[in-house]
Amino acid sequence: MPKFIFVTGGVVSALGKGIASASIGYLLESRGISVTMLKCDPYLNVDPGTMSPIQHGEVFVTDDGAETDLDLGHYERFIDRELRENNNITTGQIYDTIIKKERRGDYLGGTVQVVPHVTNEIKERIIKLAQDTGVDVVIAEIGGTVGDIESLPFLEAIRQMRLDLGTDDTLFIHLTLVPYIKTAGELKTKPTQHSVRALRDIGIQPDILMCRTERELGLELKQKIALFCNVEIAAVIDARDVDSIYEVPLRFHEDGLDGIVISKLKLEADAVDLSAMETVVERIYNPKHRVKIAVCGKYINLKDAYKSISEAFLHAGAENDARVELAWIDVEDIEREESAGRILAGMDGILVPGGFGERGIEGKIASVGYARQNGVPYFGICLGMHCAVIEYARNVCGLAEAHSTEFAPDTPDPVIALLPELQSVVNMGGTMRLGGYDCRLLAGSRAQEAYAGDVARERHRHRYEYNNKYRELLESKGLVSTGVYAKADLVEMVEIADHPWFVACQFHPEFKSRPGRAHPLFREFVHAALGHSESEREKDEPAEGVRVAG
Ligand code: GLN
């Protein structure tokens, strides 16, 4: 039976509990201990698939087609294992199961209650994940902050698990804040003390405290926190702010986190080797080059809405020895300006990411047009591929009213349309084309060159598809279909051969990018953007032998 680490958070939200949990996972994996991770979300939605990205951030899609919390993205990037539907549980799912059982009569006349029915359902799912994956350790992150009403059943469930399994097999890690009070010039431990007290009130004594702080904690404060919170001094970990999330596990290791976890859980571990992550961090901090890439979307006010895309650019930048500066462009500004050029001039690359709904669509299409006409590297993802096809159909193939039926159901030229199988679907939740599919790549295409292979397995999340009725026309005019899902003959990638780099895909490659192993399409896109930036600079430089007056 695997062992369990439960990570809770206190004082305030947004302390980086997901990154902290993922970093623990990374450290254990790098010491030869196999890990899986679980996110317990206390909200009542069955999954985040129906939530607005502006409220909840990105929806992370797993290979088995689950729409999950964006923390699963951090987990996959840090532990480098593919996660599945059962790596994310929500209160919505728990209640959905219990209510179905109750309606079936499974409770045999009993009163159905939070304790034990809800807590049992939570425990069963945690244990089942452990059994199904067969790993050494399950790290379960409990969403929310101690003191929230909604996370109580999860905390009660993990309290019971300590009772059921004992101290050698369960570990409680609590992430808190130790704020620096400028006027006093001091770090303050009181919020941490209160948070631990709140946790103890519900029966959980943390074994390890991770203290988020902007200054070094120092031995004296560690002693104080240890004394007041009833933990060992070595178990008070300095979780200092750092510039890159990939440095977090390195600092945790320096402060002895993996050592203490291993000794408390009585695990057998290999010697540590963090050199791969050290190299990534070194490359992120000290790049030689710089490129500017425009992300033309509409959820730009919440950067978390494009989390995996930002991370993929970090990975790709590191591999190209470049700092990728992302310019977050609100496509409605492009519509207001009635010119993509004024806003996109000076960009080395343009990306149109995934998205839903009509708002801003013409701004996205105009961004593609600008990239196509000006030889600026273009990368389209999902809706970004739809926009590329629409733009090409309208402005190169002469189908002036071409559109996607998502936005113009009556368009005379539905170059993007709903698959017949999806036409009768009415529910919004979990009804898209979701998860991993194999994409066959055309020999000699940029896609095939990037992947260095003939098949790519990538994850999907969309309803609308490239309409094969227009394939011959689009291809004859130069928009080549370079990736196809062969079983259903669906076009998954398009390219313009006669352009420095113009690639769009129906799937979401960002979910599979890793630190130290950037996604090939992001890597090549950044490479092309570097090439563009270089050639623009050359244009600006005076030709040899010509003197510039002034
Ligand atoms: N809205 C489009 C669709 O449903 C694209 C979705 C996306 O970009 N993820 O097909």
Boltz pocket constraint, residues with backbone or C-beta under 6 A from the ligand:
constraints:
  - pocket:
      binder: B
      contacts: [[A, 353], [A, 354], [A, 355], [A, 356], [A, 357], [A, 381], [A, 382], [A, 383], [A, 384], [A, 406], [A, 461], [A, 462], [A, 463], [A, 464], [A, 465]]
      max_distance: 6.0
